[in-house]
Amino acid sequence: MAHAEDENAVAGVVEKFRQAMVSGDESMLESLAAEEFSYGHFTGAIDNKMTFIEPLANGRINFTRIDLLNQTV
Amino acid sequence: MKKLTVLVLFNLILFSPLFAQTSDEKEVAISAETLRKAMIDADKSALENLIADDVSYGHSGGKVEDKNSFLESVLTAKNDYKTITISDQTIKMAGKDLAIVRSKFNAEILTDGQIHKPNLNVLQVWQKQKGSWKLVARQGFILAPPAK
């Protein structure tokens, strides 16, 4: 049962993260990304926490929509 | 004087940031290298040891395997890894028990009589479980072609 609770909690933060990326919510992204965060783009670029959050927060990169499908936790 | 210079040089080399890998990072590097060899050798006990029971092993084509399925495909030579070359590997610790490993991954794989030569980027997540490093997640992916 504890397992299912953890999985629900993870699904919850993944959804919060998705929303924060779309809205560019800096403080939410700050609180959800680990200090050691490693964000790999499909171009091969790798962002750390700071370089990931900055363009989302200042609007240089603006996700108008993110859909996550077929998620497993 | 000469001795001192040699000593200073030796220390510079030994403690240079270039070589500064923590013991955890070294252990992870060794585990990743052992896994590479075990996949080529189809070494069952090494694979059993290095792969976490809850592993999520994602191929670049989208297929995701669990431990049983991954071991079976490597051990029954359904996917016969002839060579695997890992390059540009980085290891980043996230706390004491979690490591983020990224690398390029080139291989020659014999599948159903056909040689495939994947040229991938790979993200691995290793977790220290009861004192041993285990692969808990792996995802291979093909980079998008450069934007025109």
Backbone of each chain as ProteinMPNN parsed JSONL, in Angstrom:
{"seq_chain_A": "MAHAEDENAVAGVVEKFRQAMVSGDESMLESLAAEEFSYGHFTGAIDNKMTFIEPLANGRINFTRIDLLNQTV", "coords_chain_A": {"N_chain_A": [[0.829, -1.211, 0.0], [1.909, 1.23, 0.826], [3.592, 1.582, -1.237], [1.894, 2.222, -3.387], [0.969, 4.69, -2.504], [3.325, 6.202, -2.601], [3.77, 6.125, -5.339], [1.575, 7.55, -6.254], [2.193, 10.011, -5.145], [4.488, 10.654, -6.589], [3.441, 10.78, -9.189], [1.883, 13.0, -8.789], [3.803, 15.075, -8.359], [5.079, 15.048, -10.81], [3.06, 15.983, -12.457], [2.726, 18.544, -11.377], [5.192, 19.558, -12.064], [5.052, 19.525, -14.843], [3.033, 21.438, -15.227], [4.348, 23.652, -14.146], [6.416, 23.987, -15.941], [5.048, 24.771, -18.22], [3.825, 27.136, -17.347], [5.996, 28.566, -16.597], [6.761, 28.847, -13.95], [8.807, 29.961, -11.689], [9.457, 29.588, -8.906], [8.197, 27.214, -8.28], [9.464, 25.446, -10.057], [12.048, 25.67, -9.044], [11.655, 24.435, -6.583], [10.982, 21.858, -7.264], [12.988, 20.759, -8.882], [15.971, 18.984, -8.424], [19.103, 19.942, -6.86], [21.127, 18.726, -8.238], [20.064, 18.313, -10.686], [19.686, 17.063, -13.994], [19.028, 17.781, -17.192], [18.28, 16.518, -20.187], [18.181, 17.393, -23.563], [16.592, 16.564, -26.714], [18.25, 17.341, -28.67], [20.73, 16.924, -27.758], [21.834, 18.734, -26.07], [22.569, 19.483, -22.675], [21.04, 20.557, -19.789], [21.677, 22.148, -16.618], [20.281, 22.69, -13.308], [20.1, 25.524, -13.052], [20.483, 26.539, -15.688], [18.372, 25.343, -16.885], [16.056, 26.368, -15.66], [16.206, 29.174, -15.941], [15.684, 30.199, -18.721], [13.004, 29.452, -18.926], [11.782, 30.819, -16.882], [12.313, 33.489, -17.533], [11.021, 33.709, -19.889], [12.192, 33.344, -22.34], [12.196, 30.809, -23.404], [9.189, 29.362, -24.09], [6.917, 27.142, -23.266], [4.05, 26.391, -24.868], [2.388, 24.352, -24.611], [2.359, 21.162, -23.066], [2.055, 17.777, -23.373], [1.871, 14.833, -21.6], [1.986, 11.483, -22.251], [0.801, 8.097, -21.801], [2.045, 7.515, -19.336], [4.081, 5.794, -17.006], [4.583, 4.923, -13.619]], "CA_chain_A": [[0.0, 0.0, 0.0], [2.821, 2.379, 0.893], [4.107, 1.687, -2.594], [0.908, 2.933, -4.207], [0.968, 6.087, -2.037], [4.518, 6.842, -3.165], [3.576, 6.294, -6.783], [0.636, 8.67, -6.417], [2.912, 11.246, -4.826], [5.38, 10.941, -7.721], [2.589, 11.237, -10.297], [1.471, 14.363, -8.427], [4.867, 16.066, -8.598], [5.32, 15.101, -12.257], [2.03, 16.871, -13.009], [3.091, 19.902, -10.941], [6.364, 19.952, -12.846], [4.558, 19.807, -16.192], [2.347, 22.737, -15.183], [5.33, 24.71, -13.872], [7.165, 24.228, -17.179], [4.18, 25.516, -19.143], [3.564, 28.494, -16.853], [7.262, 29.242, -16.284], [6.672, 29.152, -12.516], [10.186, 29.823, -11.232], [9.629, 29.056, -7.547], [7.785, 25.812, -8.325], [10.551, 24.7, -10.705], [13.146, 25.659, -8.063], [11.412, 23.502, -5.487], [10.819, 20.482, -7.757], [14.217, 20.248, -9.501], [17.074, 18.774, -7.475], [20.309, 20.743, -7.124], [21.956, 17.958, -9.181], [19.209, 18.121, -11.856], [20.316, 16.926, -15.319], [17.917, 17.803, -18.145], [18.826, 16.274, -21.52], [17.303, 17.699, -24.701], [16.78, 15.605, -27.795], [19.319, 17.846, -29.53], [22.0, 16.563, -27.155], [22.195, 19.725, -25.048], [22.241, 19.09, -21.303], [20.919, 21.691, -18.874], [21.641, 21.932, -15.171], [19.1, 23.332, -12.716], [20.056, 26.953, -13.327], [20.299, 26.825, -17.122], [17.042, 24.853, -17.262], [14.974, 27.224, -15.139], [16.313, 30.575, -16.348], [14.928, 30.591, -19.926], [11.563, 29.246, -18.719], [11.31, 31.866, -15.974], [12.338, 34.822, -18.157], [10.149, 33.713, -21.062], [12.915, 33.129, -23.599], [11.562, 29.581, -23.882], [7.821, 29.362, -23.583], [6.129, 25.972, -23.664], [2.638, 26.74, -24.889], [1.627, 23.145, -24.275], [3.109, 19.908, -22.896], [1.197, 16.623, -23.078], [2.597, 13.599, -21.253], [1.071, 10.376, -22.54], [1.232, 6.731, -21.48], [3.001, 7.575, -18.239], [4.13, 4.75, -15.984], [5.363, 5.281, -12.427]], "C_chain_A": [[0.856, 1.25, 0.0], [3.396, 2.66, -0.481], [3.19, 2.546, -3.456], [0.855, 4.408, -3.81], [2.153, 6.849, -2.618], [4.326, 7.108, -4.649], [2.604, 7.433, -7.083], [1.335, 10.003, -6.174], [3.819, 11.645, -5.983], [4.564, 11.45, -8.91], [2.141, 12.679, -10.049], [2.555, 15.385, -8.722], [5.217, 16.155, -10.084], [4.314, 16.051, -12.909], [2.296, 18.328, -12.621], [4.243, 20.44, -11.782], [5.948, 20.335, -14.27], [3.899, 21.194, -16.221], [3.332, 23.881, -14.999], [6.156, 25.023, -15.117], [6.342, 25.06, -18.158], [4.012, 26.966, -18.664], [4.85, 29.256, -16.546], [7.316, 29.685, -14.83], [8.025, 28.882, -11.855], [10.288, 29.157, -9.865], [9.202, 27.588, -7.493], [8.886, 24.953, -8.964], [11.746, 24.568, -9.752], [12.916, 24.576, -7.018], [11.313, 22.053, -5.984], [12.095, 19.907, -8.381], [15.3, 20.126, -8.441], [18.244, 19.679, -7.839], [21.161, 20.059, -8.201], [21.218, 17.668, -10.493], [20.004, 18.05, -13.166], [19.196, 16.771, -16.342], [18.466, 17.685, -19.557], [17.799, 16.565, -22.599], [17.544, 16.696, -25.819], [17.769, 16.108, -28.843], [20.692, 17.431, -29.006], [22.451, 17.564, -26.111], [21.751, 19.224, -23.676], [22.167, 20.355, -20.457], [21.106, 21.24, -17.436], [20.453, 22.718, -14.624], [18.986, 24.799, -13.142], [19.753, 27.24, -14.8], [18.955, 26.301, -17.628], [15.962, 25.859, -16.88], [15.004, 28.626, -15.75], [15.498, 30.926, -17.604], [13.416, 30.376, -19.797], [10.996, 30.393, -17.89], [11.293, 33.226, -16.67], [11.601, 34.859, -19.497], [10.866, 33.525, -22.394], [12.437, 31.827, -24.25], [10.187, 29.504, -23.237], [7.094, 28.127, -24.125], [4.667, 26.389, -23.685], [1.786, 25.532, -24.487], [2.599, 21.992, -24.072], [2.093, 18.817, -22.584], [2.088, 15.443, -22.75], [1.624, 12.444, -21.412], [1.671, 9.048, -22.073], [2.259, 6.705, -20.348], [2.912, 6.349, -17.354], [4.965, 5.262, -14.83], [5.678, 3.997, -11.683]], "O_chain_A": [[0.581, 2.209, -0.722], [3.654, 3.807, -0.847], [3.631, 3.461, -4.152], [0.713, 5.279, -4.668], [2.015, 7.987, -3.067], [4.673, 8.176, -5.152], [2.785, 8.182, -8.043], [1.112, 10.983, -6.885], [3.916, 12.823, -6.324], [4.941, 12.425, -9.56], [2.034, 13.476, -10.981], [2.27, 16.449, -9.273], [5.609, 17.218, -10.565], [4.666, 16.825, -13.8], [2.115, 19.235, -13.434], [4.268, 21.612, -12.159], [6.42, 21.326, -14.827], [4.164, 22.007, -17.106], [3.187, 24.943, -15.606], [6.552, 26.168, -15.335], [6.87, 25.94, -18.838], [4.051, 27.901, -19.464], [4.809, 30.454, -16.265], [7.842, 30.751, -14.511], [8.351, 27.746, -11.508], [11.109, 28.26, -9.675], [9.782, 26.803, -6.743], [9.2, 23.869, -8.472], [12.372, 23.511, -9.661], [13.849, 23.884, -6.612], [11.535, 21.121, -5.211], [12.267, 18.688, -8.407], [15.522, 21.048, -7.656], [18.364, 20.129, -8.978], [21.835, 20.731, -8.982], [21.686, 16.877, -11.312], [20.884, 18.875, -13.412], [18.499, 15.756, -16.361], [19.053, 18.635, -20.076], [16.681, 16.05, -22.56], [18.591, 16.05, -25.861], [18.091, 15.393, -29.792], [21.696, 17.563, -29.706], [23.365, 17.276, -25.338], [20.688, 18.618, -23.539], [23.119, 21.135, -20.412], [20.753, 20.12, -17.067], [19.708, 23.338, -15.383], [17.915, 25.258, -13.542], [18.895, 28.061, -15.125], [18.455, 26.747, -18.66], [15.069, 26.161, -17.672], [13.955, 29.2, -16.044], [14.697, 31.86, -17.563], [12.635, 31.039, -20.48], [9.893, 30.88, -18.143], [10.388, 34.03, -16.444], [11.554, 35.894, -20.162], [10.235, 33.542, -23.451], [12.291, 31.743, -25.47], [10.042, 29.571, -22.017], [6.709, 28.081, -25.294], [4.098, 26.708, -22.641], [0.632, 25.669, -24.081], [3.563, 21.856, -24.827], [1.344, 18.935, -21.615], [2.966, 15.089, -23.536], [0.564, 12.425, -20.786], [2.888, 8.904, -21.965], [3.231, 5.953, -20.405], [1.822, 5.909, -16.99], [5.954, 5.964, -15.042], [6.33, 4.032, -10.639]]}, "seq_chain_B": "MKKLTVLVLFNLILFSPLFAQTSDEKEVAISAETLRKAMIDADKSALENLIADDVSYGHSGGKVEDKNSFLESVLTAKNDYKTITISDQTIKMAGKDLAIVRSKFNAEILTDGQIHKPNLNVLQVWQKQKGSWKLVARQGFILAPPAK", "coords_chain_B": {"N_chain_B": [[66.397, 19.883, -4.575], [65.58, 19.17, -7.104], [64.266, 16.862, -6.436], [62.194, 17.9, -4.951], [60.781, 19.318, -6.896], [59.907, 17.244, -8.505], [58.279, 15.973, -6.678], [56.359, 17.95, -6.234], [55.24, 18.166, -8.79], [54.235, 15.582, -9.05], [52.274, 15.608, -7.067], [50.649, 17.583, -8.1], [49.65, 16.34, -10.371], [48.379, 14.168, -9.235], [46.445, 15.345, -7.6], [45.108, 17.01, -9.218], [42.252, 18.675, -10.552], [41.335, 17.503, -12.846], [41.64, 14.808, -12.497], [40.085, 14.37, -10.434], [38.054, 12.306, -9.239], [35.509, 11.211, -7.227], [35.348, 8.604, -4.713], [32.905, 7.341, -4.857], [32.061, 8.013, -7.451], [34.024, 6.689, -8.87], [33.418, 4.038, -8.235], [30.93, 3.82, -9.478], [31.693, 4.227, -12.122], [33.204, 1.932, -12.515], [31.228, -0.016, -12.191], [29.587, 0.591, -14.384], [31.317, -0.007, -16.467], [31.739, -2.718, -15.987], [29.197, -3.655, -16.487], [28.997, -3.085, -19.217], [30.871, -4.906, -20.269], [29.722, -7.292, -19.365], [27.394, -7.386, -20.84], [28.366, -7.855, -23.402], [29.689, -10.276, -23.008], [27.584, -11.814, -22.252], [27.209, -12.453, -19.525], [25.749, -14.0, -17.063], [25.666, -13.956, -14.162], [26.995, -11.612, -13.507], [25.327, -9.75, -14.758], [22.929, -10.181, -13.36], [23.744, -9.237, -10.884], [24.291, -6.52, -11.33], [22.067, -5.303, -12.362], [19.205, -3.73, -11.233], [16.388, -5.113, -9.447], [14.075, -3.8, -10.036], [14.485, -2.608, -12.466], [14.183, -0.289, -15.189], [14.525, -0.552, -18.418], [15.124, 1.177, -21.117], [14.921, 1.153, -24.607], [16.194, 2.804, -27.567], [14.31, 2.697, -29.534], [11.904, 2.773, -28.266], [10.974, 0.573, -26.939], [10.519, -0.862, -23.742], [12.147, -2.626, -21.25], [11.862, -5.001, -18.552], [13.712, -6.469, -15.78], [13.797, -9.311, -16.115], [13.092, -9.642, -18.806], [15.06, -8.148, -20.111], [17.433, -9.488, -19.322], [16.901, -11.988, -20.426], [16.861, -11.401, -23.172], [19.49, -10.671, -23.624], [20.937, -12.892, -22.682], [19.977, -15.125, -24.078], [20.899, -14.561, -26.461], [19.214, -13.295, -28.182], [19.404, -10.611, -28.527], [22.464, -10.174, -29.504], [25.201, -8.788, -28.336], [27.917, -7.713, -30.004], [29.967, -5.798, -30.003], [30.461, -3.026, -27.803], [30.799, 0.349, -27.481], [31.569, 2.862, -25.312], [31.504, 6.32, -24.952], [32.545, 9.707, -24.104], [31.636, 9.827, -21.422], [29.848, 10.988, -18.595], [29.669, 11.338, -15.067], [27.564, 11.999, -12.464], [26.97, 12.683, -9.152], [24.025, 12.464, -7.217], [23.325, 13.151, -4.282], [24.349, 10.574, -1.902], [23.677, 8.083, -2.754], [22.795, 7.926, -5.331], [23.379, 8.064, -8.78], [23.908, 9.866, -11.775], [24.395, 9.02, -14.99], [25.704, 9.775, -18.081], [26.25, 9.103, -21.546], [27.753, 8.5, -24.785], [26.822, 5.846, -26.959], [27.813, 3.291, -28.817], [27.291, 0.429, -30.764], [27.545, -2.985, -31.935], [25.138, -5.126, -32.81], [23.827, -8.325, -33.028], [20.862, -9.333, -34.209], [18.339, -11.573, -34.775], [19.831, -12.635, -36.95], [20.655, -10.366, -38.237], [22.924, -7.655, -38.414], [22.949, -4.861, -36.356], [23.791, -1.456, -35.973], [23.622, 0.533, -33.643], [23.76, 3.979, -32.826], [23.864, 5.844, -30.331], [22.677, 8.108, -27.715], [22.861, 7.808, -24.214], [21.159, 7.693, -21.136], [21.78, 6.796, -17.886], [20.637, 5.705, -14.7], [21.974, 5.037, -11.648], [21.722, 3.305, -8.572], [22.697, 3.036, -5.19], [22.273, 0.14, -3.561], [21.916, -1.508, -0.601], [24.704, -1.293, -0.286], [25.733, -1.901, -2.803], [26.176, -0.87, -6.175], [23.494, -0.47, -8.416], [21.887, -0.715, -11.568], [19.143, 1.204, -12.111], [17.598, 2.596, -13.914], [17.541, 3.102, -17.431], [17.878, 4.805, -20.424], [17.987, 4.841, -23.852], [18.551, 7.009, -26.6], [18.048, 8.559, -29.786], [19.696, 11.264, -31.177], [18.102, 14.255, -32.259], [18.167, 15.345, -35.667], [20.395, 18.029, -36.597], [18.982, 21.305, -36.486], [17.87, 22.986, -39.411]], "CA_chain_B": [[65.526, 20.78, -5.354], [64.997, 18.348, -8.162], [63.324, 15.955, -5.768], [61.021, 18.688, -4.565], [60.033, 19.6, -8.134], [59.243, 15.989, -8.886], [57.221, 15.748, -5.688], [55.301, 18.931, -6.496], [54.606, 17.741, -10.037], [53.495, 14.359, -8.748], [51.07, 16.0, -6.336], [49.788, 18.33, -9.02], [48.971, 15.365, -11.221], [47.526, 13.32, -8.406], [45.312, 16.059, -7.014], [44.53, 17.9, -10.22], [40.795, 18.48, -10.696], [41.115, 16.609, -13.984], [41.601, 13.418, -12.042], [39.343, 14.334, -9.182], [36.831, 11.523, -9.236], [35.32, 10.732, -5.866], [35.336, 7.134, -4.68], [31.592, 6.916, -5.351], [32.075, 8.124, -8.909], [34.875, 5.594, -9.376], [32.644, 2.788, -8.124], [29.901, 3.831, -10.518], [32.392, 4.038, -13.399], [33.574, 0.514, -12.602], [29.992, -0.778, -12.401], [29.138, 0.814, -15.764], [32.234, -0.742, -17.334], [31.458, -4.145, -15.777], [27.943, -3.936, -17.203], [29.304, -3.096, -20.661], [31.513, -6.19, -20.579], [28.785, -8.39, -19.099], [26.439, -7.444, -21.959], [29.062, -8.477, -24.534], [30.003, -11.666, -22.651], [26.357, -12.468, -21.783], [27.614, -12.984, -18.218], [24.495, -13.983, -16.313], [25.749, -13.569, -12.752], [27.343, -10.184, -13.457], [24.128, -8.982, -15.114], [22.021, -10.305, -12.217], [24.278, -8.399, -9.816], [24.388, -5.092, -11.652], [20.765, -4.781, -12.756], [18.251, -3.714, -10.113], [15.191, -5.924, -9.691], [13.015, -2.926, -10.571], [15.057, -1.8, -13.551], [13.412, 0.104, -16.368], [15.582, -0.484, -19.435], [14.465, 1.708, -22.31], [15.682, 1.186, -25.855], [15.965, 4.034, -28.332], [13.126, 2.515, -30.368], [10.695, 2.936, -27.471], [10.691, -0.63, -26.148], [11.005, -0.807, -22.368], [12.256, -3.978, -20.716], [12.131, -5.194, -17.131], [14.945, -7.227, -15.583], [13.695, -10.64, -16.732], [13.06, -9.536, -20.257], [16.374, -7.674, -20.557], [18.398, -10.579, -19.157], [16.604, -13.04, -21.389], [17.25, -11.037, -24.535], [20.956, -10.666, -23.722], [21.504, -14.213, -22.394], [19.615, -16.1, -25.104], [21.487, -14.044, -27.706], [18.216, -12.66, -29.049], [20.228, -9.452, -28.856], [23.846, -10.596, -29.248], [26.066, -7.607, -28.423], [29.269, -8.061, -30.438], [30.83, -4.758, -29.432], [29.804, -1.835, -27.251], [31.784, 1.392, -27.196], [31.009, 3.97, -24.526], [32.416, 7.468, -24.98], [32.063, 10.974, -23.518], [30.813, 9.502, -20.255], [29.904, 11.851, -17.406], [29.042, 10.746, -13.885], [27.218, 13.073, -11.533], [26.298, 12.156, -7.975], [22.89, 13.208, -6.657], [23.334, 12.519, -2.97], [25.349, 9.52, -1.759], [23.194, 6.784, -3.221], [22.225, 8.013, -6.67], [24.328, 8.603, -9.758], [23.38, 10.141, -13.107], [25.478, 8.724, -15.925], [25.354, 10.01, -19.488], [27.343, 8.756, -22.453], [27.422, 8.029, -26.123], [26.756, 4.381, -26.952], [27.874, 2.703, -30.164], [27.368, -1.016, -30.597], [27.168, -3.892, -33.023], [24.232, -6.107, -32.202], [23.28, -9.313, -33.949], [19.477, -9.64, -33.844], [17.696, -12.357, -35.847], [20.697, -12.782, -38.107], [20.989, -9.058, -38.821], [23.764, -6.786, -37.583], [22.513, -3.47, -36.207], [24.849, -0.624, -35.404], [23.03, 1.72, -33.046], [24.63, 5.092, -32.489], [22.889, 6.453, -29.424], [23.034, 8.702, -26.436], [22.241, 7.006, -23.167], [21.084, 8.162, -19.753], [21.633, 5.718, -16.909], [20.548, 6.077, -13.29], [22.469, 3.968, -10.773], [21.383, 3.516, -7.159], [23.406, 2.145, -4.267], [21.303, -0.652, -2.794], [22.63, -2.372, 0.351], [26.152, -1.226, -0.469], [26.178, -2.191, -4.167], [25.558, -0.031, -7.204], [22.59, -1.194, -9.323], [21.257, 0.083, -12.626], [17.695, 1.237, -11.894], [16.926, 3.092, -15.114], [18.403, 3.361, -18.576], [17.141, 5.163, -21.629], [18.767, 5.191, -25.033], [17.791, 7.859, -27.524], [18.764, 9.052, -30.964], [19.612, 12.722, -31.203], [17.408, 14.871, -33.385], [19.119, 15.935, -36.615], [20.551, 19.466, -36.329], [17.981, 22.162, -37.152], [18.424, 23.624, -40.629]], "C_chain_B": [[64.792, 19.998, -6.441], [63.91, 17.421, -7.589], [62.018, 16.664, -5.448], [60.138, 18.957, -5.79], [59.234, 18.372, -8.56], [58.046, 15.736, -7.971], [56.036, 16.683, -5.953], [54.511, 18.535, -7.753], [53.694, 16.541, -9.802], [52.182, 14.693, -8.044], [50.093, 16.754, -7.219], [48.973, 17.377, -9.875], [47.93, 14.599, -10.404], [46.267, 14.06, -7.948], [44.685, 17.064, -7.977], [43.04, 17.624, -10.366], [40.451, 17.548, -11.864], [40.92, 15.163, -13.544], [40.731, 13.256, -10.801], [38.024, 13.602, -9.359], [36.679, 11.025, -7.812], [35.258, 9.208, -5.885], [33.986, 6.599, -5.153], [31.557, 6.931, -6.875], [32.908, 7.01, -9.528], [34.12, 4.274, -9.336], [31.585, 2.699, -9.216], [30.535, 3.583, -11.883], [32.756, 2.564, -13.588], [32.334, -0.339, -12.867], [29.514, -0.635, -13.848], [30.016, 0.027, -16.737], [32.007, -2.259, -17.206], [30.183, -4.551, -16.507], [28.183, -4.012, -18.711], [29.89, -4.456, -21.05], [30.533, -7.345, -20.428], [27.756, -8.521, -20.223], [27.082, -8.109, -23.171], [29.273, -9.97, -24.261], [28.75, -12.479, -22.314], [26.62, -13.197, -20.464], [26.428, -12.869, -17.254], [24.665, -13.453, -14.89], [26.136, -12.104, -12.619], [26.119, -9.333, -13.769], [23.126, -8.998, -13.958], [22.416, -9.342, -11.104], [24.127, -6.919, -10.075], [23.036, -4.468, -11.966], [19.812, -4.858, -11.565], [17.02, -4.537, -10.47], [14.093, -5.091, -10.354], [13.461, -2.122, -11.783], [14.009, -1.455, -14.603], [14.443, 0.38, -17.459], [14.957, -0.081, -20.762], [15.399, 1.746, -23.501], [15.321, 2.443, -26.647], [14.706, 3.928, -29.186], [11.823, 2.633, -29.6], [10.358, 1.724, -26.627], [11.289, -0.478, -24.747], [11.005, -2.212, -21.797], [12.401, -3.955, -19.201], [13.34, -6.126, -17.01], [14.903, -8.569, -16.302], [13.823, -10.564, -18.241], [14.417, -9.089, -20.805], [17.406, -8.803, -20.469], [18.176, -11.663, -20.206], [17.102, -12.658, -22.783], [18.766, -10.997, -24.698], [21.502, -12.099, -23.611], [21.149, -15.253, -23.452], [20.115, -15.647, -26.476], [20.422, -13.601, -28.696], [18.791, -11.318, -29.51], [21.666, -9.82, -28.491], [24.77, -9.395, -29.458], [27.487, -8.037, -28.775], [30.281, -7.061, -29.896], [29.935, -3.679, -28.83], [30.917, -0.833, -26.948], [31.082, 2.553, -26.502], [31.999, 5.132, -24.621], [31.738, 8.691, -24.374], [31.2, 10.731, -22.279], [30.979, 10.545, -19.15], [29.163, 11.153, -16.271], [28.804, 11.868, -12.884], [26.455, 12.463, -10.364], [25.131, 13.068, -7.609], [22.658, 12.597, -5.282], [24.345, 11.389, -2.971], [24.958, 8.25, -2.509], [22.65, 6.79, -4.644], [23.238, 8.651, -7.611], [23.659, 8.722, -11.116], [24.529, 9.975, -14.085], [24.973, 8.961, -17.342], [26.534, 9.622, -20.362], [26.815, 8.597, -23.87], [27.566, 6.513, -26.122], [26.732, 3.906, -28.4], [28.043, 1.204, -30.004], [27.169, -1.72, -31.93], [26.373, -5.006, -32.392], [23.698, -7.025, -33.284], [21.883, -9.692, -33.454], [18.809, -10.339, -35.02], [18.538, -12.381, -37.121], [21.116, -11.473, -38.774], [21.875, -8.269, -37.861], [23.176, -5.373, -37.568], [23.649, -2.688, -35.571], [24.255, 0.648, -34.82], [24.102, 2.738, -32.639], [23.773, 6.027, -31.642], [23.526, 7.37, -28.4], [22.255, 7.939, -25.376], [22.264, 7.775, -21.846], [20.904, 6.935, -18.859], [21.466, 6.333, -15.518], [20.946, 4.856, -12.467], [22.124, 4.319, -9.324], [22.164, 2.528, -6.299], [22.366, 1.447, -3.399], [22.077, -1.627, -1.919], [24.118, -2.447, 0.023], [26.64, -1.518, -1.878], [25.439, -1.316, -5.166], [24.744, -0.887, -8.182], [22.036, -0.222, -10.361], [19.747, 0.047, -12.417], [16.942, 1.753, -13.122], [17.949, 3.371, -16.2], [17.509, 3.747, -19.74], [18.12, 5.53, -22.734], [17.925, 6.059, -25.943], [18.691, 8.339, -28.651], [18.587, 10.553, -31.009], [18.839, 13.186, -32.431], [18.455, 15.415, -34.362], [19.218, 17.435, -36.365], [19.524, 20.287, -37.125], [18.626, 22.88, -38.335], [18.264, 25.141, -40.525]], "O_chain_B": [[63.589, 20.142, -6.659], [62.834, 17.234, -8.156], [60.921, 16.137, -5.634], [58.914, 18.839, -5.728], [58.06, 18.457, -8.921], [56.965, 15.347, -8.414], [54.876, 16.273, -5.904], [53.281, 18.568, -7.767], [52.56, 16.487, -10.278], [51.127, 14.148, -8.368], [48.878, 16.593, -7.108], [47.775, 17.569, -10.081], [46.785, 14.412, -10.817], [45.175, 13.493, -7.91], [43.836, 17.867, -7.588], [42.613, 16.471, -10.31], [39.408, 16.894, -11.864], [40.148, 14.408, -14.134], [40.646, 12.183, -10.205], [36.992, 14.227, -9.603], [37.622, 10.473, -7.246], [35.13, 8.598, -6.946], [33.917, 5.538, -5.773], [31.085, 5.986, -7.508], [32.554, 6.456, -10.569], [34.173, 3.488, -10.282], [31.371, 1.639, -9.804], [30.001, 2.834, -12.7], [32.631, 2.02, -14.685], [32.378, -1.272, -13.668], [29.09, -1.611, -14.466], [29.52, -0.537, -17.712], [32.075, -2.988, -18.196], [30.095, -5.642, -17.071], [27.647, -4.885, -19.394], [29.465, -5.073, -22.027], [30.507, -8.262, -21.25], [27.299, -9.622, -20.527], [26.416, -8.85, -23.893], [29.073, -10.813, -25.135], [28.833, -13.691, -22.114], [26.305, -14.377, -20.306], [26.144, -11.802, -16.71], [23.896, -12.597, -14.454], [25.657, -11.421, -11.715], [25.892, -8.31, -13.122], [22.545, -7.968, -13.615], [21.568, -8.718, -10.467], [23.866, -6.145, -9.154], [22.867, -3.254, -11.853], [19.636, -5.919, -10.967], [16.65, -4.647, -11.639], [13.289, -5.606, -11.131], [12.886, -1.078, -12.09], [13.083, -2.222, -14.867], [15.138, 1.396, -17.437], [14.337, -0.898, -21.443], [16.504, 2.284, -23.436], [14.279, 3.059, -26.423], [14.098, 4.943, -29.526], [10.747, 2.598, -30.198], [9.551, 1.817, -25.702], [12.421, -0.021, -24.591], [9.993, -2.911, -21.849], [12.979, -3.029, -18.631], [13.924, -6.524, -18.018], [15.843, -8.933, -17.009], [14.565, -11.324, -18.863], [14.87, -9.586, -21.836], [18.156, -9.045, -21.414], [19.123, -12.185, -20.795], [17.688, -13.479, -23.489], [19.277, -11.259, -25.787], [22.412, -12.479, -24.348], [21.933, -16.169, -23.702], [19.805, -16.251, -27.502], [20.674, -13.533, -29.899], [18.694, -10.936, -30.676], [22.045, -9.785, -27.32], [25.085, -9.027, -30.59], [28.18, -8.647, -27.96], [31.333, -7.448, -29.387], [28.813, -3.451, -29.283], [31.868, -1.151, -26.234], [30.137, 3.141, -27.029], [33.195, 4.949, -24.397], [30.526, 8.709, -24.159], [30.156, 11.361, -22.112], [32.095, 10.936, -18.811], [28.163, 10.469, -16.49], [29.726, 12.591, -12.508], [25.429, 11.81, -10.552], [25.24, 14.292, -7.682], [21.892, 11.645, -5.135], [25.116, 11.245, -3.92], [25.816, 7.439, -2.857], [22.11, 5.789, -5.112], [23.872, 9.651, -7.277], [22.945, 7.822, -11.56], [25.52, 10.702, -14.019], [23.947, 8.418, -17.748], [27.687, 9.791, -19.967], [25.609, 8.565, -24.113], [28.357, 5.966, -25.354], [25.747, 4.099, -29.114], [28.852, 0.754, -29.193], [26.696, -1.138, -32.907], [26.874, -5.742, -31.542], [23.189, -6.578, -34.312], [21.744, -10.305, -32.395], [18.719, -9.787, -36.117], [18.028, -12.175, -38.223], [21.848, -11.482, -39.763], [21.618, -8.217, -36.658], [22.937, -4.771, -38.615], [24.38, -3.209, -34.728], [24.363, 1.718, -35.418], [25.187, 2.386, -32.177], [23.055, 6.882, -32.161], [24.746, 7.404, -28.239], [21.136, 7.484, -25.613], [23.254, 8.416, -21.494], [19.986, 6.139, -19.058], [22.078, 7.353, -15.203], [20.34, 3.789, -12.573], [22.222, 5.473, -8.909], [22.279, 1.348, -6.629], [21.671, 2.082, -2.606], [22.811, -2.474, -2.428], [24.718, -3.522, 0.049], [27.836, -1.4, -2.145], [24.244, -1.055, -5.028], [25.232, -1.888, -8.706], [21.756, 0.939, -10.063], [19.131, -1.013, -12.53], [15.786, 1.391, -13.343], [19.066, 3.813, -15.932], [16.503, 3.091, -20.007], [18.967, 6.409, -22.572], [16.714, 5.865, -26.045], [19.902, 8.499, -28.498], [17.472, 11.061, -30.894], [18.919, 12.581, -33.5], [19.508, 15.892, -33.94], [18.234, 18.057, -35.964], [19.242, 19.992, -38.286], [19.773, 23.321, -38.265], [18.661, 25.867, -41.436]]}, "name": "protein", "num_of_chains": 2, "seq": "MAHAEDENAVAGVVEKFRQAMVSGDESMLESLAAEEFSYGHFTGAIDNKMTFIEPLANGRINFTRIDLLNQTVMKKLTVLVLFNLILFSPLFAQTSDEKEVAISAETLRKAMIDADKSALENLIADDVSYGHSGGKVEDKNSFLESVLTAKNDYKTITISDQTIKMAGKDLAIVRSKFNAEILTDGQIHKPNLNVLQVWQKQKGSWKLVARQGFILAPPAK"}
